[in-house]
Amino acid sequence: MAWVMVHKGDRRDAIKWYDTEKGAKIGAAAANRNAGQRVYHILHEDDFHQRKATVKSLMTGQDVEIPLRDVGTCVDPSTERYWSQ
C-alpha cells in the first residue's frame, strides 16, 4: 500500500510517493508550509491511478476518456504526437 502527494493543479502529477499515510501527511504538510498555501494533498495509490480526464481526439473530434496521468503524453489522442508515429 502506498500514498501519493499530488499538486492540486490541472494535471495533478505525482510529486512524491510514500510507503505510509503518516509519512505522506508529514510530507504534504511540509510542502504546503514551504509553498505558503495548501496546494498539495495526498491520495491512496488506487485512487491516484483511477482518476480520469476527458479529451477531444484530434482525428475524430469525439470526446475520449483517458487516465488523468496520461494527459499531454504520447498516449493522449488529443495531441499531435499520438497521431504522428
Secondary structure, DSSP 8 states (H G I E B T S, - for coil): --EEEEESSSS--EEEEESSHHHHHHHHHHHHHHHTS--EEEEEHHHHHH-EEEEE-TTT--EEEEEGGGTTSTT-TTSHHHH--
